[in-house]
Amino acid sequence: MQGIFNNAMFSIQKGEMKMKKIIYIFLCFFALFLIETCNSGRVQDINALYLVCKDGKWGYINNSGDVVIEPQFDRAFSFKDGLACVELYDQWCYIDESGESAIEPQFKKALPFSEGLAPIRIYTEWGFIDNTGQIVLEPQFDFAADFSEDLAFVEIEGERKFIDKEGATIITIPNRAAGFSEGLAPVEIGEKCGYMNAQGNMEIEPQFSMAGLFHEGLAPVERNDEIGFIDKKGNQVIDCQFIDAGDFSQGLVRVRTNEGWDYIDKAGKRVTDSQFSAARDFSEGMAAVRANYKYGLKYGYINAKGDMVIEPQFDFAGDFSGGYAPVLVDRDVIYIDTNGDRFNEWPKAKESQTELQPPPPELPPPPVPQKKRVTRVSARTRLMNRSQYIPCEAFPFSEGLSRVHIGNKYGYMDKTGDIIIGLTFDEAGDFSEGLAAVKMKDKFGFINAAGEVVIEPQFDNARSFSEGLAGIEVGGKWGFITKSGKIVMEPEYDQASLFYNGLAEVQLDGQTGFINKKGKWAVPLQFDVCKKVTVSDIRKENAEEIAKVKFLEMKIEEIIEDEVPGGVEGGVLGGVVGGVLGEEDVEPVAPVRAVGEIRPPKLIRQVDPVYPEIAIQGRVEGKVILGVTTDIYGRVQNVKVLRSIPLLDKAAVDAVRQWVYEPMVINGLPRPVIFTVIVPFELKDKK
């Protein structure tokens, strides 16, 4: 009996051990699942919706490939915070996950919700709304990006900055910057320019009206519309005294005074005795100049001593490269060597073909002949154009860092405004899951938050990490890697997006489908390949549209305020001095009809009709109904009588032809519009 009992107890103990082992294995798998979920940064959402395109329209599917919201939108963003930003009939609005309108179409431009707020544009200004559609930050910005980590990037009156949810300025970044040269980049902050190093620190405080690039340790700067030169410590080495100046090359620089062009050395001493009507920078010991010589006003070359070593004889001349320079003779481009000997073809092409020869130097565009009426270009404008200033960019914060583009380089800024990862990258992406894709030496790799390279640059392109994987491009095809840099899906797709809720959109052979993290098809190829709208697209369109609207506003003011006697029937009464400048630059577009959501434009200039004497005598009164078409400037272009009162028709038409309306702007673009006008005629004396 005792043996049976012992055996039973052993069996029970064995069963308990087996159960504990099963539970242990289960807990291990569950722990791995939690770790993976945490690493991916999100909990999988079985109800997630994915943006797809069919027949040029956008809709949404679930992770099984079933269409949840039929493709019907002109453009659309992915769902965020339970709402998706979509465009329909030139208006932007927000829909919920059932496809119903959550915030009615009413915005010229809009971006997705983030942290409970969304940027929207009303007419030409951007503000922020909450998820009920209520405005929480009044439209006032030239552009506004979405909130991320409680900060949003905005532009207002040329200033670029991050604001908080109360609208307070937290970080200000430079307006514009040129490229880095000799470790420094000229930047514009407010109305002054200074120099920033690659770590984002101001080496030379903003104090100049404009600043150029450093060459050979000196840079041109402008004060009071005159140019001089400073060193890298900001010391004024050559006083501001010139109308224009080039860049130092081989110890010399060309400078322009009222008498013409000269060359000076780094001490500011003149090295040429002659004044030239045009001049170029030195290259390989020689510089092209234009002088009045025995051949007339022609181009020749001087050496570093100022001696004319190749007589002026060319219609135009370029810089020397590899011992040869392109010149223009009787409209033909030929080449010369340092002795002035001519060659009809690029001489290097005749040399040994065993080595790869450099391409021939290109002849720069000749100066544009000046018209009789010349507007002087300021020194500031010349420096800005030559140094190629571009707007500085800052992108939403991600994992505590904002990607910034200053001059020609990218770096990363923290929330105090300090550049903590230097401006050293040619391109860069946002941080995600602790890593960011950056481009160095023509290849993409990944860095960590300390700026250390953790995956060596080796890819043609790369996207951010999402759910532990990042898309990479090799040889025109896309695949995926892990955080160790290991390729887990070989590059075989034409395009690949980020993973979202376990799926990634990929393109292949002109179609779009979705794969899982094992590279298996979750939603087979079946949707169209269409370009998705991006924040960059909206930003670019916004700048173009606002520029057009402001141009139109200016022209409307000219129409109303700058009238002169004269004009023609059917045009603007009195006409406009000089006509409407730039009108031919606006592409013609079809008129829209003011029905439904499109309201008739606002009347801003009205001329009362003249009551015909014969109608007064005949006691004729009533309402003439007209069909009116305005152009993009709000001027009446065409009038058609819809309901006639014969004795009153002409008076009504003559008056309405002189009316001016506020331009009809749809989605930021001016449009002609057709609408109905009622012109009442009522006799004052009813006797």
Secondary structure as GFF3:
##gff-version 3
##sequence-region A 1 687
A	DSSP	alpha_helix	2	40	.	.	.	ID=ss1
A	DSSP	beta_strand	50	54	.	.	.	ID=ss2
A	DSSP	beta_strand	57	61	.	.	.	ID=ss3
A	DSSP	beta_strand	67	73	.	.	.	ID=ss4
A	DSSP	beta_strand	75	76	.	.	.	ID=ss5
A	DSSP	beta_strand	84	88	.	.	.	ID=ss6
A	DSSP	beta_strand	91	95	.	.	.	ID=ss7
A	DSSP	beta_strand	101	107	.	.	.	ID=ss8
A	DSSP	beta_strand	109	110	.	.	.	ID=ss9
A	DSSP	beta_strand	118	122	.	.	.	ID=ss10
A	DSSP	beta_strand	125	129	.	.	.	ID=ss11
A	DSSP	beta_strand	135	141	.	.	.	ID=ss12
A	DSSP	beta_strand	143	144	.	.	.	ID=ss13
A	DSSP	beta_strand	152	156	.	.	.	ID=ss14
A	DSSP	beta_strand	159	163	.	.	.	ID=ss15
A	DSSP	beta_strand	169	173	.	.	.	ID=ss16
A	DSSP	beta_strand	176	177	.	.	.	ID=ss17
A	DSSP	beta_strand	184	189	.	.	.	ID=ss18
A	DSSP	beta_strand	192	197	.	.	.	ID=ss19
A	DSSP	beta_strand	202	208	.	.	.	ID=ss20
A	DSSP	beta_strand	210	211	.	.	.	ID=ss21
A	DSSP	beta_strand	219	223	.	.	.	ID=ss22
A	DSSP	beta_strand	226	230	.	.	.	ID=ss23
A	DSSP	beta_strand	236	242	.	.	.	ID=ss24
A	DSSP	beta_strand	244	245	.	.	.	ID=ss25
A	DSSP	beta_strand	253	257	.	.	.	ID=ss26
A	DSSP	beta_strand	260	264	.	.	.	ID=ss27
A	DSSP	beta_strand	278	279	.	.	.	ID=ss28
A	DSSP	beta_strand	286	293	.	.	.	ID=ss29
A	DSSP	beta_strand	296	303	.	.	.	ID=ss30
A	DSSP	beta_strand	308	314	.	.	.	ID=ss31
A	DSSP	beta_strand	316	317	.	.	.	ID=ss32
A	DSSP	beta_strand	324	329	.	.	.	ID=ss33
A	DSSP	beta_strand	332	337	.	.	.	ID=ss34
A	DSSP	beta_strand	342	343	.	.	.	ID=ss35
A	DSSP	three_ten_helix	347	350	.	.	.	ID=ss36
A	DSSP	alpha_helix	379	387	.	.	.	ID=ss37
A	DSSP	beta_strand	390	391	.	.	.	ID=ss38
A	DSSP	beta_strand	393	394	.	.	.	ID=ss39
A	DSSP	beta_strand	402	406	.	.	.	ID=ss40
A	DSSP	beta_strand	409	413	.	.	.	ID=ss41
A	DSSP	beta_strand	419	425	.	.	.	ID=ss42
A	DSSP	beta_strand	427	428	.	.	.	ID=ss43
A	DSSP	beta_strand	435	440	.	.	.	ID=ss44
A	DSSP	beta_strand	443	448	.	.	.	ID=ss45
A	DSSP	beta_strand	453	459	.	.	.	ID=ss46
A	DSSP	beta_strand	461	466	.	.	.	ID=ss47
A	DSSP	beta_strand	469	474	.	.	.	ID=ss48
A	DSSP	beta_strand	477	481	.	.	.	ID=ss49
A	DSSP	beta_strand	487	493	.	.	.	ID=ss50
A	DSSP	beta_strand	495	500	.	.	.	ID=ss51
A	DSSP	beta_strand	503	508	.	.	.	ID=ss52
A	DSSP	beta_strand	511	515	.	.	.	ID=ss53
A	DSSP	beta_strand	521	528	.	.	.	ID=ss54
A	DSSP	alpha_helix	535	561	.	.	.	ID=ss55
A	DSSP	three_ten_helix	583	585	.	.	.	ID=ss56
A	DSSP	beta_strand	592	593	.	.	.	ID=ss57
A	DSSP	beta_strand	603	605	.	.	.	ID=ss58
A	DSSP	alpha_helix	613	617	.	.	.	ID=ss59
A	DSSP	beta_strand	622	630	.	.	.	ID=ss60
A	DSSP	beta_strand	636	643	.	.	.	ID=ss61
A	DSSP	alpha_helix	646	656	.	.	.	ID=ss62
A	DSSP	beta_strand	660	661	.	.	.	ID=ss63
A	DSSP	beta_strand	664	666	.	.	.	ID=ss64
A	DSSP	beta_strand	669	671	.	.	.	ID=ss65
A	DSSP	beta_strand	673	681	.	.	.	ID=ss66
###
